[in-house]
């Protein structure tokens, strides 16, 4: 079955490219034999509706609600690295065009104005072994509405009692591919908690693309856990056009063995007094490679805006590769933009203290790793989802996928 090469996760502007972090690249996108996943939104709360849109209907809907400001020819004094989309997403135009060429369409979830959906909506993408699938969602919250949407990306076998093999992937996940795009429209005062939990197997490829358009006083809270997959691309672009709009992204991840993880997040803050918080917590082991490109872009008119980027990486192997590209762009004077990072091996003093209390080194490493993941998972608030995450993490230790090799 033929594959195609694709550039994904572009930075908003070109940088010095010695590290080759201006964009990611994959050769694992299927050119044929792809199925489209729809539905799975049963028992929706009152005031929440589901409609299936074909490709033309989805494109027209997105154009109608895209940010209305004209696209800039120059961003923060630099020429953009690529032509912007009408509705920006993290992985970019090439992935969007690919989904369109495959007639992906979209599941439209609408929440009526003023409706507070107290029960989370859980949507599962469960690709079967060797399946190659695409799926798309448009989430539209009316004025003052609230919703929690949990996207659970899980092998179909796991729900029927099968096991996920981390180390070699031979028992499941061979050739599995899932490409997914989620676009969020938040009207004035609307708030969405978007949860994405991915626990695919070792031979799986997962491409997740998301974007938001946010009006005055709206809030998007993103909780993402990227725990499995041989090759994962995770992209997010938040566009805060309305005054006081907020974006809060806390992502946790594990990259193990020889896996590849590429993450791109951009927050474009156009409106005054907008706020962004971007936190990434993760663990690297084996010969895994992880790239993170995160940008806060303060546009002209964002007076009084604030943004914070923070990254914490636990390196369990001297052979693992960590690359990060934090960027803050600014066209406004009265803003507050900050960045911080903690990247390193487990602290020797901490390990010594734990061992002096009767905790073995292996148990201590397990505790430190789980603490990184649990800090993100606790935001979800669903015990069954937390149980799945806990089982997946434990399996990674039990079968040797988490390798502690630093001296």
KEKE-3310 file (N, C-alpha, C; in steps of 0.2 Angstrom, whole numbers, plus 5000, padded with zeros to 4 digits):
npx = (5004:5003:5012:5013:5023:5023:5024:5022:5015:5020:5031:5025:5033:5049:5064:5081:5088:5096:5093:5083:5069:5059:5048:5039:5041:5034:5033:5023:5010:4995:4991:4981:4967:4960:4948:4934:4929:4914:4901:4896:4892:4882:4868:4868:4869:4855:4851:4863:4868:4870:4877:4880:4891:4895:4910:4910:4900:4906:4917:4911:4905:4915:4922:4913:4913:4926:4941:4939:4948:4959:4971:4988:5002:5014:5021:5025:5036:5042:5042:5029:5031:5023:5008:4994:4980:4963:4956:4965:4975:4985:4993:4993:4991:4994:4990:4976:4972:4975:4965:4953:4955:4952:4939:4934:4925:4915:4910:4898:4896:4885:4882:4869:4866:4869:4868:4872:4881:4882:4886:4900:4904:4909:4919:4924:4938:4942:4952:4954:4965:4978:4970:4967:4963:4953:4946:4935:4930:4919:4917:4905:4901:4888:4884:4889:4888:4893:4904:4911:4922:4928:4940:4944:4957:4960:4965:4955:4955:4958:4947:4940:4947:4960:4978:4989:5004:5019:5033:5037:5026:5021:5009:4998:4992:5000:5003:4993:4984:4979:4972:4967:4956:4951:4941:4937:4924:4920:4908:4904:4909:4908:4913:4924:4930:4942:4947:4960:4965:4977:4981:4987:4995:5012:5016:5008:5003:4999:4990:4986:4976:4972:4962:4956:4944:4940:4929:4924:4928:4928:4933:4945:4950:4962:4966:4978:4984:4997:5002:5005:5009:5020:5024:5020:5011:5006:4996:4991:4982:4977:4966:4964:4953:4944:4941:4948:4948:4953:4966:4971:4982:4987:4998:5003:5015:5023:5037:5044:5056:5060:5052:5044:5040:5031:5027:5017:5012:5003:4998:4989:4986:4975:4965:4962:4968:4969:4973:4985:4991:5003:5008:5019:5022:5033:5040:5055:5062:5073:5078:5070:5063:5059:5051:5047:5038:5033:5023:5019:5010:5009:4998:4996:4985:4983:4983:4988:4988:4993:5004:5011:5024:5029:5039:5043:5054:5057:5072:5075:5085:5101:5102:5090:5082:5079:5071:5068:5058:5055:5045:5042:5032:5030:5020:5015:5015:5011:5011:5013:5024:5030:5043:5048:5058:5062:5073:5080:5089:5083:5084:5098:5099:5086:5083:5092:5087:5074:5078:5084:5074:5069:5064:5065:5077:5071:5057:5056:5059:5048:5038:5041:5039:5025:5020:5022:5013:5001:4999:4993:4983:4974:4966:4956:4945:4937:4935:4935:4943:4955:4958:4961:4972:4981:4983:4989:5001:5007:5009:5019:5030:5030:5033:5045:5046:5049:5064:5077:5092:5102:5117)
npy = (4994:5011:5025:5042:5057:5071:5087:5094:5104:5118:5131:5148:5158:5158:5151:5150:5136:5126:5116:5110:5112:5120:5114:5098:5081:5068:5051:5042:5043:5037:5034:5029:5017:5021:5023:5032:5038:5040:5047:5039:5047:5045:5046:5060:5075:5085:5099:5098:5094:5083:5082:5076:5081:5083:5084:5097:5104:5105:5112:5125:5128:5130:5141:5151:5153:5156:5166:5183:5193:5200:5190:5192:5198:5199:5194:5199:5206:5197:5186:5175:5157:5149:5149:5155:5146:5147:5144:5142:5128:5117:5107:5111:5118:5108:5095:5098:5099:5087:5079:5084:5080:5067:5066:5068:5075:5080:5077:5087:5095:5104:5116:5123:5141:5147:5134:5123:5110:5097:5084:5075:5073:5059:5053:5040:5035:5021:5012:4997:4983:4985:4994:5009:5025:5040:5055:5068:5083:5096:5107:5117:5130:5139:5156:5158:5145:5129:5115:5098:5089:5073:5065:5049:5039:5024:5007:4995:4982:4983:4986:4975:4966:4963:4966:4979:4980:4986:4985:4978:4979:4968:4960:4968:4983:4984:4993:5001:5017:5033:5048:5064:5078:5092:5105:5120:5131:5145:5155:5171:5171:5157:5141:5128:5112:5102:5086:5075:5059:5047:5031:5022:5007:5001:5001:5010:5024:5041:5056:5071:5085:5101:5116:5133:5145:5160:5170:5185:5184:5170:5153:5140:5125:5114:5097:5085:5069:5061:5045:5033:5025:5023:5033:5050:5064:5080:5093:5110:5125:5140:5153:5168:5180:5188:5200:5197:5183:5166:5153:5137:5125:5110:5097:5080:5068:5052:5046:5032:5018:5017:5027:5041:5058:5072:5089:5103:5119:5134:5149:5162:5178:5190:5199:5211:5210:5196:5179:5166:5150:5138:5122:5109:5092:5079:5062:5054:5040:5026:5026:5036:5050:5067:5082:5098:5112:5128:5142:5159:5172:5188:5199:5215:5225:5218:5223:5222:5209:5192:5179:5162:5150:5134:5120:5104:5091:5074:5065:5049:5041:5042:5041:5045:5059:5076:5090:5107:5121:5136:5150:5167:5180:5197:5211:5221:5233:5233:5220:5204:5191:5175:5162:5146:5132:5115:5103:5087:5074:5061:5068:5065:5067:5066:5053:5046:5049:5043:5030:5028:5027:5015:5013:5006:5009:5007:5007:5020:5027:5024:5030:5043:5045:5042:5052:5063:5060:5059:5071:5078:5070:5071:5082:5078:5071:5059:5044:5031:5034:5038:5026:5018:5025:5023:5009:5008:5015:5007:4995:4998:4999:4986:4978:4982:4993:5006:5012:5014:5021:5031:5036)
npz = (5000:4995:5002:5007:5008:5020:5025:5042:5055:5055:5060:5064:5059:5050:5056:5061:5054:5058:5067:5061:5064:5059:5053:5054:5048:5039:5033:5032:5028:5022:5005:4999:5001:5013:5027:5033:5048:5057:5068:5083:5094:5104:5115:5119:5129:5134:5123:5116:5100:5086:5070:5054:5042:5025:5014:5007:5014:5027:5024:5020:5032:5041:5034:5036:5050:5053:5059:5056:5053:5041:5034:5038:5028:5034:5048:5064:5059:5051:5036:5034:5036:5028:5018:5026:5033:5031:5042:5055:5060:5070:5063:5050:5033:5023:5028:5031:5017:5013:5020:5014:5001:5003:5005:5019:5027:5041:5059:5066:5081:5090:5103:5111:5114:5130:5136:5148:5148:5159:5160:5154:5136:5128:5116:5105:5096:5088:5080:5071:5070:5058:5051:5042:5045:5044:5052:5057:5067:5070:5083:5090:5101:5107:5112:5129:5132:5139:5139:5141:5131:5128:5119:5115:5110:5106:5104:5096:5101:5114:5121:5121:5129:5124:5124:5124:5115:5120:5117:5105:5096:5089:5091:5090:5082:5070:5056:5058:5056:5060:5056:5062:5064:5073:5075:5083:5088:5097:5104:5111:5128:5129:5135:5133:5138:5131:5129:5125:5124:5120:5117:5109:5100:5098:5084:5078:5069:5072:5069:5075:5073:5077:5080:5085:5086:5094:5103:5112:5129:5129:5133:5131:5137:5136:5138:5136:5132:5126:5124:5118:5102:5088:5079:5081:5078:5084:5084:5088:5086:5093:5091:5098:5096:5102:5115:5131:5129:5133:5133:5138:5139:5144:5142:5142:5140:5134:5127:5121:5119:5102:5097:5089:5092:5088:5092:5090:5095:5094:5099:5094:5099:5097:5102:5115:5132:5132:5137:5139:5143:5142:5145:5145:5150:5151:5147:5142:5135:5131:5114:5110:5101:5102:5097:5101:5096:5101:5102:5106:5100:5100:5093:5085:5094:5105:5118:5135:5136:5141:5142:5144:5143:5147:5150:5155:5156:5158:5157:5154:5148:5141:5127:5122:5113:5114:5108:5107:5103:5109:5106:5106:5099:5096:5093:5100:5114:5128:5135:5143:5142:5144:5147:5152:5157:5162:5160:5161:5169:5181:5198:5208:5221:5225:5221:5230:5242:5242:5240:5252:5261:5259:5246:5230:5216:5204:5207:5212:5200:5193:5200:5199:5185:5184:5191:5183:5172:5179:5184:5174:5170:5181:5178:5170:5177:5176:5182:5175:5163:5169:5174:5163:5158:5169:5168:5156:5158:5168:5161:5152:5160:5165:5154:5150:5142:5146:5149:5159:5158:5162:5170)
capx = (5000:5007:5012:5015:5027:5020:5026:5017:5017:5025:5031:5022:5039:5055:5069:5087:5085:5101:5090:5077:5063:5053:5042:5040:5040:5032:5033:5019:5003:4993:4989:4975:4964:4958:4941:4932:4926:4909:4897:4899:4890:4876:4866:4870:4865:4850:4854:4869:4866:4876:4875:4885:4893:4900:4916:4908:4896:4911:4921:4907:4903:4922:4923:4908:4915:4934:4942:4937:4953:4963:4978:4994:5007:5020:5020:5030:5042:5045:5037:5026:5034:5019:5002:4990:4974:4957:4954:4972:4976:4992:4998:4994:4987:4995:4986:4969:4971:4974:4958:4949:4956:4950:4932:4933:4919:4915:4904:4897:4893:4883:4879:4864:4868:4867:4867:4878:4881:4886:4889:4905:4903:4915:4919:4930:4941:4945:4954:4956:4972:4979:4965:4969:4957:4953:4940:4935:4925:4918:4914:4903:4897:4884:4885:4888:4888:4899:4904:4917:4922:4933:4941:4948:4960:4962:4965:4948:4956:4959:4940:4938:4951:4966:4983:4993:5011:5023:5040:5038:5020:5019:5003:4993:4995:5004:5000:4987:4985:4973:4972:4961:4956:4946:4940:4933:4921:4918:4905:4906:4907:4907:4919:4925:4936:4944:4952:4962:4969:4979:4985:4988:5001:5019:5016:5003:5004:4993:4991:4980:4976:4966:4962:4950:4942:4937:4926:4925:4927:4927:4939:4947:4955:4965:4970:4980:4989:5000:5006:5007:5011:5027:5025:5014:5011:5001:4996:4986:4982:4972:4966:4960:4952:4939:4944:4947:4948:4958:4968:4974:4984:4992:4999:5008:5017:5028:5040:5048:5059:5063:5046:5045:5034:5032:5021:5017:5006:5003:4992:4988:4982:4973:4961:4965:4968:4968:4977:4987:4995:5005:5012:5020:5026:5034:5045:5058:5066:5076:5081:5065:5065:5054:5051:5041:5038:5027:5023:5014:5010:5005:4997:4994:4979:4982:4986:4986:4988:4998:5005:5016:5026:5033:5040:5046:5055:5061:5076:5077:5090:5106:5101:5084:5084:5074:5073:5062:5059:5050:5045:5037:5032:5026:5018:5011:5020:5009:5010:5017:5026:5036:5045:5053:5059:5066:5074:5086:5088:5081:5088:5102:5097:5079:5083:5095:5082:5069:5081:5086:5067:5067:5061:5071:5078:5066:5051:5057:5058:5041:5034:5042:5036:5018:5018:5021:5007:4995:4998:4989:4977:4969:4962:4950:4940:4933:4938:4937:4948:4961:4960:4964:4979:4985:4985:4994:5008:5010:5011:5025:5035:5031:5036:5052:5046:5052:5071:5081:5099:5106:5121)
capy = (5000:5017:5030:5049:5061:5077:5092:5095:5107:5123:5137:5154:5161:5154:5152:5147:5130:5121:5110:5108:5113:5124:5110:5091:5078:5061:5047:5037:5045:5032:5038:5025:5012:5025:5023:5038:5036:5045:5045:5038:5052:5043:5049:5067:5079:5090:5105:5096:5090:5080:5082:5073:5085:5081:5089:5104:5107:5106:5118:5131:5130:5133:5147:5155:5155:5158:5173:5188:5198:5199:5187:5196:5197:5199:5192:5201:5208:5192:5183:5168:5151:5146:5153:5153:5143:5152:5142:5139:5122:5116:5103:5116:5117:5102:5090:5099:5098:5079:5077:5086:5076:5060:5067:5066:5078:5081:5077:5093:5095:5110:5117:5129:5146:5147:5128:5121:5102:5095:5077:5075:5069:5055:5051:5036:5033:5014:5009:4990:4981:4987:4999:5016:5029:5047:5057:5076:5085:5103:5108:5124:5131:5145:5161:5157:5138:5125:5108:5094:5083:5068:5061:5043:5036:5017:5001:4992:4976:4984:4986:4968:4962:4963:4969:4983:4978:4992:4984:4977:4980:4963:4957:4973:4990:4984:4996:5005:5024:5037:5055:5067:5085:5095:5113:5123:5138:5147:5161:5175:5168:5150:5137:5120:5108:5097:5081:5070:5054:5043:5025:5017:5003:5003:5001:5014:5031:5045:5063:5074:5092:5105:5124:5136:5152:5161:5176:5188:5181:5163:5149:5134:5122:5108:5092:5080:5064:5057:5040:5028:5026:5023:5040:5054:5072:5083:5100:5114:5132:5144:5160:5172:5186:5192:5203:5192:5176:5162:5147:5134:5119:5106:5091:5076:5063:5047:5044:5027:5014:5021:5031:5048:5062:5079:5093:5110:5123:5141:5153:5169:5183:5196:5203:5214:5206:5189:5175:5159:5146:5132:5118:5102:5088:5072:5057:5051:5034:5022:5031:5040:5057:5072:5089:5103:5119:5131:5149:5164:5177:5194:5203:5222:5226:5213:5227:5220:5202:5189:5172:5159:5144:5130:5114:5100:5085:5069:5061:5042:5038:5046:5040:5049:5065:5081:5096:5111:5128:5141:5156:5173:5185:5203:5217:5226:5235:5232:5213:5200:5185:5172:5156:5143:5125:5111:5097:5084:5067:5061:5071:5060:5068:5063:5045:5043:5050:5038:5023:5028:5026:5008:5012:5004:5014:5006:5010:5027:5030:5023:5035:5050:5045:5042:5059:5068:5059:5060:5079:5080:5065:5073:5087:5075:5070:5053:5038:5026:5036:5038:5019:5016:5028:5020:5003:5008:5017:5001:4990:5001:4997:4979:4974:4984:4998:5011:5010:5019:5020:5036:5034)
capz = (5000:4995:5007:5004:5012:5021:5030:5047:5061:5053:5064:5061:5055:5049:5061:5059:5053:5059:5071:5057:5068:5056:5053:5055:5041:5040:5026:5034:5027:5017:4999:4997:5006:5019:5028:5036:5054:5059:5073:5090:5098:5107:5122:5120:5134:5131:5121:5112:5094:5081:5062:5049:5036:5020:5013:5005:5020:5032:5022:5020:5039:5043:5031:5039:5057:5053:5061:5051:5052:5035:5035:5037:5024:5038:5055:5069:5056:5047:5032:5036:5033:5023:5017:5032:5032:5033:5049:5056:5064:5072:5058:5044:5027:5019:5031:5029:5010:5012:5022:5009:4995:5005:5007:5026:5030:5048:5063:5069:5088:5092:5110:5111:5118:5137:5138:5152:5148:5165:5159:5148:5130:5127:5109:5105:5089:5090:5074:5071:5068:5051:5048:5041:5045:5045:5056:5058:5071:5072:5089:5090:5107:5107:5117:5136:5133:5142:5137:5141:5126:5129:5114:5118:5105:5109:5099:5097:5104:5121:5124:5121:5133:5122:5127:5120:5116:5119:5115:5098:5093:5085:5092:5088:5079:5064:5050:5060:5055:5062:5055:5065:5064:5077:5074:5089:5087:5104:5104:5117:5134:5129:5138:5131:5140:5126:5132:5120:5127:5115:5120:5104:5101:5096:5077:5076:5067:5074:5067:5078:5071:5081:5080:5088:5084:5101:5103:5118:5135:5129:5136:5129:5141:5132:5142:5131:5134:5120:5128:5114:5095:5085:5076:5083:5077:5088:5083:5090:5085:5096:5089:5103:5093:5106:5121:5137:5128:5136:5131:5143:5136:5148:5138:5145:5135:5135:5121:5123:5114:5096:5095:5087:5094:5086:5094:5088:5098:5093:5102:5092:5103:5094:5106:5121:5139:5131:5141:5137:5147:5138:5149:5142:5154:5148:5149:5136:5137:5125:5109:5107:5098:5104:5095:5103:5094:5104:5100:5108:5095:5102:5087:5086:5097:5110:5123:5141:5135:5144:5139:5148:5140:5151:5148:5160:5152:5162:5153:5157:5144:5138:5120:5120:5110:5115:5104:5109:5100:5111:5102:5108:5094:5099:5089:5105:5119:5134:5135:5147:5139:5148:5145:5157:5155:5166:5156:5164:5172:5188:5203:5211:5228:5226:5221:5236:5248:5241:5242:5260:5264:5257:5239:5225:5211:5199:5210:5212:5193:5191:5204:5196:5179:5184:5194:5177:5169:5184:5185:5168:5170:5186:5175:5166:5181:5174:5184:5170:5159:5173:5175:5157:5158:5174:5166:5150:5160:5171:5156:5149:5165:5166:5148:5149:5137:5150:5150:5163:5157:5164:5176)
cpx = (5004:5007:5014:5019:5023:5024:5021:5020:5022:5025:5028:5027:5045:5060:5076:5086:5091:5098:5084:5071:5058:5047:5044:5039:5039:5032:5028:5011:5000:4990:4982:4972:4962:4950:4940:4928:4921:4905:4900:4897:4883:4874:4868:4866:4860:4853:4861:4866:4872:4873:4881:4886:4897:4905:4914:4904:4901:4915:4918:4906:4910:4923:4919:4910:4923:4935:4942:4943:4957:4969:4984:4999:5014:5018:5026:5037:5045:5039:5035:5030:5030:5012:4997:4983:4969:4955:4961:4971:4983:4996:4998:4990:4988:4991:4978:4968:4971:4968:4953:4949:4953:4942:4930:4927:4920:4909:4904:4893:4892:4880:4875:4867:4865:4866:4873:4877:4886:4889:4894:4902:4909:4914:4925:4932:4944:4946:4956:4963:4972:4974:4969:4963:4958:4946:4941:4929:4925:4914:4912:4898:4894:4886:4884:4887:4894:4898:4911:4917:4928:4934:4946:4950:4963:4961:4958:4949:4956:4952:4938:4943:4958:4971:4987:5001:5015:5030:5040:5032:5017:5012:4997:4996:4999:5000:4994:4989:4978:4975:4966:4961:4950:4946:4935:4931:4918:4915:4906:4904:4907:4914:4919:4931:4937:4949:4953:4967:4970:4983:4985:4994:5007:5020:5011:5006:4998:4995:4985:4981:4971:4967:4956:4950:4938:4935:4927:4923:4926:4934:4939:4952:4956:4969:4972:4985:4991:5005:5008:5009:5018:5029:5019:5016:5005:5001:4990:4987:4976:4972:4961:4959:4948:4943:4943:4947:4954:4959:4973:4976:4989:4992:5004:5009:5022:5031:5045:5051:5062:5057:5048:5039:5036:5026:5022:5011:5007:4997:4993:4984:4981:4970:4965:4964:4966:4974:4979:4991:4996:5010:5013:5025:5027:5040:5048:5063:5069:5080:5076:5067:5058:5055:5045:5042:5032:5029:5018:5015:5006:5004:4995:4986:4978:4985:4983:4986:4993:4998:5011:5017:5030:5033:5044:5047:5060:5065:5078:5083:5095:5105:5095:5086:5078:5076:5066:5064:5054:5051:5040:5038:5028:5026:5015:5016:5018:5006:5015:5018:5031:5037:5049:5053:5064:5067:5081:5084:5085:5086:5091:5100:5091:5079:5087:5091:5077:5072:5083:5079:5064:5063:5066:5071:5072:5059:5051:5056:5051:5037:5035:5039:5028:5016:5018:5015:5001:4994:4993:4982:4972:4964:4956:4944:4935:4937:4940:4942:4955:4963:4964:4971:4984:4988:4990:5001:5011:5012:5018:5031:5036:5034:5042:5052:5050:5059:5075:5088:5104:5110:5120)
cpy = (5006:5022:5037:5053:5068:5081:5094:5100:5113:5128:5143:5158:5156:5156:5149:5140:5124:5115:5107:5107:5117:5120:5103:5088:5070:5057:5042:5038:5041:5036:5035:5021:5015:5024:5030:5036:5042:5043:5044:5043:5051:5046:5056:5071:5083:5097:5104:5092:5088:5080:5080:5078:5082:5086:5096:5107:5109:5112:5125:5133:5133:5140:5153:5158:5156:5165:5178:5193:5196:5195:5192:5194:5196:5198:5194:5203:5203:5189:5177:5163:5148:5150:5150:5150:5148:5151:5139:5133:5121:5112:5107:5114:5111:5096:5091:5098:5090:5076:5078:5082:5069:5061:5065:5069:5079:5079:5084:5093:5102:5110:5123:5134:5145:5140:5125:5113:5100:5088:5077:5071:5065:5052:5046:5034:5026:5011:5002:4989:4982:4992:5006:5021:5036:5049:5065:5078:5093:5104:5116:5125:5138:5150:5158:5149:5135:5118:5105:5089:5079:5064:5055:5039:5029:5012:4997:4985:4977:4984:4979:4963:4961:4967:4973:4982:4984:4991:4983:4978:4974:4960:4962:4980:4990:4987:5001:5013:5027:5044:5059:5074:5087:5102:5115:5130:5140:5154:5165:5171:5160:5147:5130:5117:5102:5093:5076:5065:5048:5037:5020:5012:5005:5004:5006:5021:5035:5052:5066:5082:5096:5113:5126:5143:5155:5169:5179:5184:5173:5159:5142:5131:5115:5103:5086:5076:5060:5051:5034:5030:5026:5030:5044:5061:5075:5090:5104:5122:5136:5151:5164:5179:5191:5194:5198:5185:5172:5155:5144:5127:5116:5099:5087:5070:5058:5046:5039:5023:5019:5025:5038:5052:5069:5083:5100:5113:5130:5144:5160:5173:5189:5201:5206:5210:5199:5185:5168:5156:5139:5128:5111:5098:5081:5068:5054:5045:5031:5027:5035:5047:5061:5079:5092:5110:5123:5139:5153:5170:5183:5198:5210:5222:5222:5216:5223:5212:5198:5181:5169:5152:5141:5123:5110:5093:5080:5065:5054:5039:5043:5046:5044:5056:5070:5087:5101:5118:5132:5147:5161:5178:5191:5209:5222:5227:5232:5225:5210:5193:5182:5165:5153:5135:5122:5104:5094:5077:5067:5064:5065:5061:5065:5056:5043:5044:5044:5031:5022:5026:5019:5007:5011:5009:5013:5008:5017:5030:5029:5028:5042:5050:5046:5049:5064:5067:5060:5067:5081:5076:5068:5078:5084:5074:5064:5047:5033:5028:5036:5031:5016:5019:5025:5013:5003:5010:5011:4996:4992:4999:4989:4975:4977:4990:5005:5009:5016:5017:5025:5034:5039)
cpz = (5000:5000:5003:5010:5013:5026:5035:5052:5060:5059:5061:5057:5055:5054:5058:5059:5054:5063:5067:5061:5065:5055:5054:5048:5043:5033:5027:5033:5021:5011:4996:5002:5013:5020:5032:5042:5056:5064:5079:5095:5101:5114:5124:5125:5131:5129:5117:5106:5090:5074:5058:5043:5031:5019:5012:5011:5025:5030:5022:5028:5042:5041:5035:5046:5058:5056:5055:5049:5046:5037:5034:5032:5028:5045:5060:5065:5051:5042:5034:5033:5028:5023:5022:5029:5034:5040:5051:5061:5065:5067:5052:5038:5023:5022:5030:5022:5009:5014:5017:5003:4997:5007:5014:5029:5037:5052:5067:5076:5089:5099:5109:5116:5125:5140:5142:5153:5154:5164:5153:5142:5129:5120:5108:5097:5091:5083:5075:5069:5060:5048:5047:5040:5046:5049:5057:5062:5070:5078:5090:5096:5106:5112:5124:5137:5136:5140:5139:5136:5127:5123:5116:5111:5107:5104:5101:5101:5112:5125:5125:5125:5131:5125:5122:5121:5115:5115:5107:5093:5088:5085:5090:5086:5073:5058:5052:5059:5057:5061:5058:5065:5068:5077:5079:5087:5094:5103:5110:5123:5135:5132:5136:5135:5135:5128:5126:5123:5122:5118:5115:5105:5097:5088:5074:5074:5069:5073:5070:5076:5074:5080:5083:5086:5090:5101:5111:5124:5135:5132:5133:5133:5137:5137:5137:5134:5128:5123:5123:5107:5093:5083:5077:5081:5080:5087:5085:5089:5088:5093:5093:5100:5097:5113:5127:5135:5131:5133:5136:5141:5141:5145:5142:5140:5138:5128:5123:5117:5108:5093:5093:5089:5092:5088:5092:5091:5096:5095:5099:5096:5100:5098:5113:5127:5138:5135:5138:5142:5144:5142:5146:5147:5151:5150:5143:5139:5130:5121:5106:5105:5099:5101:5098:5100:5097:5104:5103:5104:5097:5096:5089:5088:5103:5117:5130:5141:5139:5142:5143:5145:5145:5149:5154:5157:5157:5157:5156:5154:5141:5130:5118:5117:5111:5112:5106:5106:5103:5108:5105:5103:5097:5094:5094:5111:5126:5135:5140:5144:5142:5146:5150:5155:5160:5162:5159:5166:5179:5193:5207:5219:5230:5226:5227:5242:5248:5243:5249:5264:5262:5250:5234:5220:5206:5201:5210:5205:5191:5194:5201:5189:5179:5187:5188:5173:5173:5184:5179:5168:5175:5183:5172:5171:5180:5176:5179:5165:5163:5174:5169:5156:5163:5171:5160:5153:5164:5166:5153:5153:5165:5160:5146:5144:5140:5152:5153:5162:5159:5170:5182)
residu = (UNK:UNK:UNK:UNK:UNK:UNK:UNK:UNK:UNK:UNK:UNK:UNK:UNK:UNK:UNK:UNK:UNK:UNK:UNK:UNK:UNK:UNK:UNK:UNK:UNK:UNK:UNK:UNK:UNK:UNK:UNK:UNK:UNK:UNK:UNK:UNK:UNK:UNK:UNK:UNK:UNK:UNK:UNK:UNK:UNK:UNK:UNK:UNK:UNK:UNK:UNK:UNK:UNK:UNK:UNK:UNK:UNK:UNK:UNK:UNK:UNK:UNK:UNK:UNK:UNK:UNK:UNK:UNK:UNK:UNK:UNK:UNK:UNK:UNK:UNK:UNK:UNK:UNK:UNK:UNK:UNK:UNK:UNK:UNK:UNK:UNK:UNK:UNK:UNK:UNK:UNK:UNK:UNK:UNK:UNK:UNK:UNK:UNK:UNK:UNK:UNK:UNK:UNK:UNK:UNK:UNK:UNK:UNK:UNK:UNK:UNK:UNK:UNK:UNK:UNK:UNK:UNK:UNK:UNK:UNK:UNK:UNK:UNK:UNK:UNK:UNK:UNK:UNK:UNK:UNK:UNK:UNK:UNK:UNK:UNK:UNK:UNK:UNK:UNK:UNK:UNK:UNK:UNK:UNK:UNK:UNK:UNK:UNK:UNK:UNK:UNK:UNK:UNK:UNK:UNK:UNK:UNK:UNK:UNK:UNK:UNK:UNK:UNK:UNK:UNK:UNK:UNK:UNK:UNK:UNK:UNK:UNK:UNK:UNK:UNK:UNK:UNK:UNK:UNK:UNK:UNK:UNK:UNK:UNK:UNK:UNK:UNK:UNK:UNK:UNK:UNK:UNK:UNK:UNK:UNK:UNK:UNK:UNK:UNK:UNK:UNK:UNK:UNK:UNK:UNK:UNK:UNK:UNK:UNK:UNK:UNK:UNK:UNK:UNK:UNK:UNK:UNK:UNK:UNK:UNK:UNK:UNK:UNK:UNK:UNK:UNK:UNK:UNK:UNK:UNK:UNK:UNK:UNK:UNK:UNK:UNK:UNK:UNK:UNK:UNK:UNK:UNK:UNK:UNK:UNK:UNK:UNK:UNK:UNK:UNK:UNK:UNK:UNK:UNK:UNK:UNK:UNK:UNK:UNK:UNK:UNK:UNK:UNK:UNK:UNK:UNK:UNK:UNK:UNK:UNK:UNK:UNK:UNK:UNK:UNK:UNK:UNK:UNK:UNK:UNK:UNK:UNK:UNK:UNK:UNK:UNK:UNK:UNK:UNK:UNK:UNK:UNK:UNK:UNK:UNK:UNK:UNK:UNK:UNK:UNK:UNK:UNK:UNK:UNK:UNK:UNK:UNK:UNK:UNK:UNK:UNK:UNK:UNK:UNK:UNK:UNK:UNK:UNK:UNK:UNK:UNK:UNK:UNK:UNK:UNK:UNK:UNK:UNK:UNK:UNK:UNK:UNK:UNK:UNK:UNK:UNK:UNK:UNK:UNK:UNK:UNK:UNK:UNK:UNK:UNK:UNK:UNK:UNK:UNK:UNK:UNK:UNK:UNK:UNK:UNK:UNK:UNK:UNK:UNK:UNK:UNK:UNK:UNK:UNK:UNK:UNK:UNK:UNK:UNK:UNK:UNK:UNK:UNK:UNK:UNK:UNK:UNK:UNK:UNK:UNK:UNK:UNK:UNK:UNK:UNK:UNK:UNK:UNK:UNK:UNK:UNK:UNK:UNK:UNK:UNK:UNK:UNK:UNK:UNK:UNK:UNK:UNK:UNK:UNK:UNK:UNK:UNK)
# end
